[in-house]
Amino acid sequence: MGLTTDSGGGLSTSTQVYAYKKFLETAQPLLVTEQFTQLYQMPQNATRVANWRRSNALPLATTPVTEGVTPSSINFTTSKVEVTMQQYIGIVAVTDVVMDTNVDPILMEAMTQMGRQMPNTVESVRLGVYVGGTNKIQANGSVRSDINTTISRGILRQALRALRRQYAKPISRMVMPQVNYLTTPVAPAFICLSHTDAETDIRNMSGFEPMEKYAAAGPTYIGEIGKVDQVRFVLVDLMPTNTGLGSTTLNGMLSAGGSAVDVYNSLLIGEDALGSVALKGPYAASPYIVPNKPSASDPAGQVGYAVWKVMMAAAILNQAYMIRIEHGLTAAPA
């Protein structure tokens, strides 16, 4: 993330840097999906189009060769996924009266709160893209309106089988939650990204092993609660849901309206399934403070601002390497 300082006076560079530090300290731990997506690092003065390239699988060479005869060659091909980056901006205005009549530094507090607003905005946009994948499976039935059961070990294994049939690989590296781009090895596993509301149902699932009881110590994901088989569960409270679109037979499932089951999404993800623009490095995001000072548009210097802006995009890189599990939630979990 890049720091933009006030060039017209009013706040010292050290104050701006402090505000920037507070923003990052708050923002980085909230970027859950960034840990296991393929990141595009935005270069300076470049196009707005983010592109990811992947190698296409080669067919098996199962035909025996004839001695002295060179076999036919095949072409090596790649596929490209392109997404146009969009800009998002958050602005908080604070008047001089508020700043003069409060003991606390209001603009600094605003920057801390915006350190939550920005990553939550980014995560909401990303998840909105990711849940739009075409590869899906229902916890029961064949369409969304049939759903009236929770996520289970059985449906999880069905989803895993579907991914492995497409040669999806478990994720073995994690992007660290810090300002600079850095990855670290993790035990290979598929990731199941679920809503925080689903935690009790997941913990009650047959074969669930809580994170604190893992046999081997090692890096864990932000939001991780445990695993079942080769699937690690990571929770995020911004996962989109489908209120009242499930079965009208509630079967003990949660229903906000009381007439049809609320359908929740859990994303089972393999390696290189998802892509996003990294909110790391100097060109990804810019938080800054504009102090209240006289200007042509504000002659009395009555209003100051805390601001962030970000260029971002998200994409599904390989539909076959992820699957959306649609399920209900127990209305009164034990």
C-alpha positions as CSV (number, residue, x, y, z in Angstrom):
1,M,0.0,0.0,0.0
2,G,1.3,3.4,-0.8
3,L,1.4,6.4,1.5
4,T,0.2,9.8,0.1
5,T,1.3,12.7,2.3
6,D,-0.3,16.2,2.5
7,S,1.9,18.4,0.2
8,G,0.3,21.8,1.3
9,G,1.3,21.9,4.9
10,G,-0.9,21.3,8.0
11,L,0.2,17.9,9.0
12,S,3.8,16.7,9.4
13,T,5.1,13.7,7.5
14,S,5.6,11.8,10.7
15,T,1.9,12.4,11.6
16,Q,0.9,11.1,8.2
17,V,3.1,8.1,8.5
18,Y,1.6,7.3,11.9
19,A,-1.9,7.5,10.4
20,Y,-0.8,5.2,7.6
21,K,0.6,2.7,10.1
22,K,-2.6,2.7,12.1
23,F,-4.6,2.1,8.8
24,L,-2.4,-0.9,7.8
25,E,-2.4,-2.4,11.3
26,T,-6.1,-2.5,11.2
27,A,-6.6,-3.5,7.6
28,Q,-4.2,-6.3,6.9
29,P,-5.6,-8.9,9.4
30,L,-9.1,-8.5,7.7
31,L,-8.0,-9.5,4.2
32,V,-8.9,-13.2,4.6
33,T,-9.2,-14.2,0.9
34,E,-5.9,-12.7,0.0
35,Q,-4.1,-15.6,1.9
36,F,-4.9,-18.2,-0.8
37,T,-5.6,-16.4,-4.0
38,Q,-3.1,-16.0,-6.9
39,L,-2.1,-12.4,-6.5
40,Y,-1.6,-9.9,-9.3
41,Q,0.8,-7.1,-8.1
42,M,-0.2,-3.8,-9.7
43,P,2.7,-2.1,-11.4
44,Q,3.2,1.6,-11.5
45,N,1.9,3.6,-14.5
46,A,0.5,0.4,-16.1
47,T,-2.8,-0.6,-17.8
48,R,-6.0,-1.0,-15.7
49,V,-6.3,-4.5,-17.0
50,A,-5.1,-7.2,-14.5
51,N,-4.3,-10.4,-16.2
52,W,-3.4,-13.9,-15.0
53,R,-1.9,-16.6,-17.2
54,R,-2.0,-20.3,-16.6
55,S,-0.5,-23.2,-18.5
56,N,-2.9,-25.7,-20.0
57,A,-2.4,-29.3,-19.1
58,L,-0.6,-31.6,-21.6
59,P,-2.2,-34.8,-22.7
60,L,-0.6,-38.1,-21.6
61,A,2.0,-39.5,-23.9
62,T,0.8,-43.1,-23.8
63,T,1.7,-44.3,-27.3
64,P,4.9,-46.3,-27.5
65,V,7.5,-44.9,-29.9
66,T,9.1,-46.7,-32.8
67,E,12.9,-47.0,-32.6
68,G,14.5,-44.3,-34.7
69,V,11.3,-42.4,-35.3
70,T,10.8,-39.0,-33.7
71,P,7.3,-38.9,-32.2
72,S,5.0,-36.0,-33.2
73,S,5.2,-32.9,-31.1
74,I,2.3,-31.1,-29.5
75,N,1.9,-27.4,-28.8
76,F,2.3,-25.9,-25.4
77,T,-0.6,-23.5,-24.8
78,T,-1.7,-21.1,-22.1
79,S,-4.9,-19.5,-21.1
80,K,-5.3,-15.9,-20.0
81,V,-7.9,-14.3,-17.7
82,E,-8.3,-10.6,-17.9
83,V,-10.2,-8.3,-15.6
84,T,-10.5,-4.5,-15.7
85,M,-9.5,-3.0,-12.3
86,Q,-12.0,-0.6,-10.7
87,Q,-11.3,2.2,-8.2
88,Y,-13.0,2.4,-4.9
89,I,-12.7,5.4,-2.5
90,G,-13.8,6.0,1.1
91,I,-13.9,9.6,2.5
92,V,-14.8,10.7,6.0
93,A,-15.3,14.5,6.5
94,V,-14.7,16.0,10.0
95,T,-15.5,19.7,10.7
96,D,-13.2,22.0,12.7
97,V,-15.9,22.3,15.4
98,V,-15.8,18.5,16.0
99,M,-12.0,18.5,16.1
100,D,-11.8,21.6,18.3
101,T,-14.3,20.3,20.9
102,N,-13.0,16.7,21.2
103,V,-10.0,15.7,23.3
104,D,-9.2,12.7,21.0
105,P,-7.6,13.1,17.6
106,I,-10.7,12.6,15.5
107,L,-9.0,12.2,12.1
108,M,-6.7,9.6,13.5
109,E,-9.7,7.7,14.9
110,A,-11.4,8.0,11.5
111,M,-8.3,6.5,9.8
112,T,-8.4,3.5,12.2
113,Q,-12.1,2.9,11.4
114,M,-11.4,3.3,7.7
115,G,-8.7,0.6,8.2
116,R,-11.7,-1.7,8.7
117,Q,-13.9,-0.1,6.0
118,M,-11.4,-0.6,3.2
119,P,-10.6,-4.3,3.6
120,N,-14.3,-5.1,4.3
121,T,-15.1,-3.3,1.0
122,V,-12.5,-5.2,-0.8
123,E,-13.5,-8.6,0.7
124,S,-17.1,-8.0,-0.1
125,V,-16.3,-7.2,-3.8
126,R,-14.0,-10.3,-4.0
127,L,-16.5,-12.7,-2.5
128,G,-19.2,-11.4,-4.7
129,V,-17.1,-12.5,-7.7
130,Y,-16.1,-15.8,-6.2
131,V,-19.6,-17.0,-5.3
132,G,-20.6,-16.5,-8.9
133,G,-18.7,-19.6,-10.0
134,T,-20.6,-22.0,-12.2
135,N,-19.3,-25.2,-10.4
136,K,-21.7,-25.9,-7.5
137,I,-23.3,-28.7,-5.4
138,Q,-26.3,-28.7,-3.1
139,A,-26.3,-30.1,0.4
140,N,-29.5,-32.0,-0.6
141,G,-31.7,-32.1,-3.7
142,S,-30.7,-30.8,-7.1
143,V,-31.6,-27.1,-7.1
144,R,-31.3,-24.3,-4.5
145,S,-35.0,-24.4,-3.6
146,D,-34.6,-28.0,-2.4
147,I,-32.0,-27.1,0.3
148,N,-33.0,-27.8,3.9
149,T,-29.9,-29.6,5.4
150,T,-26.5,-28.4,6.7
151,I,-23.1,-28.9,5.2
152,S,-21.9,-32.4,6.1
153,R,-18.8,-34.6,5.8
154,G,-20.6,-36.6,3.1
155,I,-21.3,-33.6,0.8
156,L,-17.8,-32.3,1.5
157,R,-16.3,-35.5,0.2
158,Q,-18.5,-35.4,-2.9
159,A,-17.2,-31.9,-3.6
160,L,-13.6,-33.0,-3.0
161,R,-14.1,-35.9,-5.4
162,A,-15.4,-33.5,-8.1
163,L,-12.3,-31.3,-7.7
164,R,-9.9,-34.1,-7.8
165,R,-11.5,-35.5,-10.9
166,Q,-10.5,-32.2,-12.5
167,Y,-6.9,-32.5,-11.2
168,A,-7.3,-29.7,-8.7
169,K,-4.4,-29.6,-6.3
170,P,-4.4,-28.7,-2.6
171,I,-3.1,-25.3,-1.6
172,S,0.5,-25.6,-0.2
173,R,1.5,-21.9,0.2
174,M,0.0,-19.1,2.1
175,V,0.3,-15.4,1.5
176,M,1.4,-13.8,4.8
177,P,-0.9,-11.0,6.3
178,Q,1.6,-8.2,6.1
179,V,2.3,-5.2,4.0
180,N,4.9,-6.7,1.7
181,Y,4.3,-9.7,-0.6
182,L,5.6,-12.9,1.1
183,T,4.5,-16.5,1.0
184,T,5.2,-19.3,3.4
185,P,4.7,-23.1,3.0
186,V,1.7,-24.7,4.7
187,A,0.5,-28.3,5.0
188,P,-1.2,-29.1,1.6
189,A,-5.0,-28.9,2.0
190,F,-8.1,-27.6,0.2
191,I,-9.6,-24.5,1.8
192,C,-13.3,-24.3,2.6
193,L,-14.3,-20.7,2.9
194,S,-17.5,-20.4,4.9
195,H,-19.7,-17.8,6.7
196,T,-19.0,-17.3,10.4
197,D,-22.7,-18.3,11.0
198,A,-21.8,-21.8,9.9
199,E,-19.2,-22.3,12.7
200,T,-21.3,-24.5,15.0
201,D,-22.5,-26.7,12.2
202,I,-18.9,-27.1,11.0
203,R,-17.6,-27.9,14.5
204,N,-20.4,-30.5,14.9
205,M,-19.4,-32.2,11.6
206,S,-18.2,-35.8,11.8
207,G,-14.4,-35.9,11.8
208,F,-13.9,-32.3,12.7
209,E,-10.5,-31.5,14.3
210,P,-10.1,-28.1,15.9
211,M,-7.1,-26.0,15.0
212,E,-5.7,-26.2,18.5
213,K,-5.4,-30.0,18.3
214,Y,-3.4,-30.2,15.0
215,A,-0.7,-32.8,15.4
216,A,2.0,-30.7,13.7
217,A,2.5,-27.1,14.5
218,G,2.7,-24.8,11.5
219,P,1.3,-21.7,9.9
220,T,-2.5,-21.3,10.1
221,Y,-4.8,-19.0,8.2
222,I,-6.6,-15.9,9.5
223,G,-10.1,-17.1,10.3
224,E,-9.2,-20.8,10.4
225,I,-11.0,-22.9,13.0
226,G,-10.1,-26.5,12.1
227,K,-10.2,-29.2,9.5
228,V,-12.1,-32.3,8.2
229,D,-10.0,-34.8,6.2
230,Q,-7.9,-32.7,3.8
231,V,-10.1,-29.6,4.1
232,R,-9.2,-26.6,6.3
233,F,-12.1,-24.4,7.2
234,V,-11.7,-20.6,7.2
235,L,-14.5,-18.3,8.2
236,V,-15.4,-14.9,7.0
237,D,-18.5,-12.8,8.0
238,L,-18.9,-11.2,4.6
239,M,-19.7,-14.3,2.7
240,P,-22.8,-13.6,0.6
241,T,-26.0,-15.5,1.5
242,N,-29.3,-16.2,-0.2
243,T,-32.0,-15.4,2.3
244,G,-35.2,-17.4,1.9
245,L,-34.3,-19.1,-1.3
246,G,-34.2,-22.7,0.0
247,S,-36.9,-25.2,0.7
248,T,-40.2,-24.2,2.2
249,T,-39.9,-27.3,4.4
250,L,-37.6,-25.8,7.0
251,N,-36.5,-29.1,8.6
252,G,-35.0,-27.2,11.6
253,M,-32.9,-24.9,9.3
254,L,-32.5,-21.2,9.8
255,S,-35.0,-19.0,8.1
256,A,-35.0,-15.2,8.6
257,G,-38.5,-14.8,7.1
258,G,-39.9,-18.0,8.6
259,S,-41.2,-19.3,5.3
260,A,-38.1,-20.7,3.4
261,V,-34.6,-21.8,4.3
262,D,-31.8,-19.3,4.2
263,V,-29.2,-20.7,1.8
264,Y,-25.5,-20.2,2.7
265,N,-22.4,-20.6,0.5
266,S,-19.2,-22.5,1.3
267,L,-16.4,-22.3,-1.3
268,L,-14.2,-25.3,-1.6
269,I,-11.0,-24.0,-3.2
270,G,-8.0,-25.7,-4.7
271,E,-4.7,-24.2,-5.8
272,D,-4.8,-21.4,-8.5
273,A,-8.6,-21.3,-8.5
274,L,-8.9,-17.7,-7.6
275,G,-7.1,-14.4,-8.4
276,S,-7.1,-11.0,-6.9
277,V,-5.1,-7.8,-7.1
278,A,-2.7,-7.7,-4.2
279,L,-3.3,-5.0,-1.6
280,K,0.4,-5.0,-1.0
281,G,3.3,-3.0,-2.4
282,P,3.5,0.7,-3.2
283,Y,0.7,1.0,-5.8
284,A,-2.2,-1.0,-4.5
285,A,-3.9,1.3,-1.9
286,S,-3.4,4.8,-0.6
287,P,-4.7,6.1,2.8
288,Y,-4.1,9.7,3.6
289,I,-5.3,12.6,5.7
290,V,-6.3,16.0,4.4
291,P,-6.2,18.5,7.3
292,N,-8.7,21.3,7.7
293,K,-7.0,24.4,6.3
294,P,-8.0,27.4,4.2
295,S,-8.4,26.7,0.5
296,A,-10.3,28.1,-2.5
297,S,-13.1,25.6,-1.9
298,D,-13.0,25.9,1.9
299,P,-11.9,29.5,2.7
300,A,-12.4,29.1,6.4
301,G,-10.7,25.7,6.7
302,Q,-13.8,24.2,8.2
303,V,-13.5,20.6,7.0
304,G,-10.7,18.0,7.1
305,Y,-10.8,14.5,5.5
306,A,-9.6,11.0,6.1
307,V,-9.4,9.2,2.7
308,W,-8.5,5.9,1.2
309,K,-8.5,4.8,-2.4
310,V,-7.7,1.5,-4.0
311,M,-7.6,-0.1,-7.4
312,M,-8.7,-3.7,-7.4
313,A,-10.2,-6.6,-9.3
314,A,-10.9,-10.3,-8.6
315,A,-11.4,-13.3,-10.9
316,I,-12.1,-17.0,-10.9
317,L,-9.1,-18.3,-12.7
318,N,-10.2,-21.9,-13.1
319,Q,-13.9,-22.9,-12.5
320,A,-12.9,-26.6,-12.3
321,Y,-10.6,-25.9,-9.3
322,M,-13.3,-24.6,-7.0
323,I,-16.9,-25.6,-6.1
324,R,-19.6,-23.8,-4.3
325,I,-21.5,-25.9,-1.7
326,E,-25.0,-24.5,-1.0
327,H,-26.5,-25.5,2.3
328,G,-28.7,-24.5,5.2
329,L,-27.8,-23.8,8.8
330,T,-29.2,-25.3,12.0
331,A,-31.7,-22.8,13.5
332,A,-31.0,-23.9,17.1
333,P,-27.5,-25.5,17.1
334,A,-26.7,-27.6,20.2
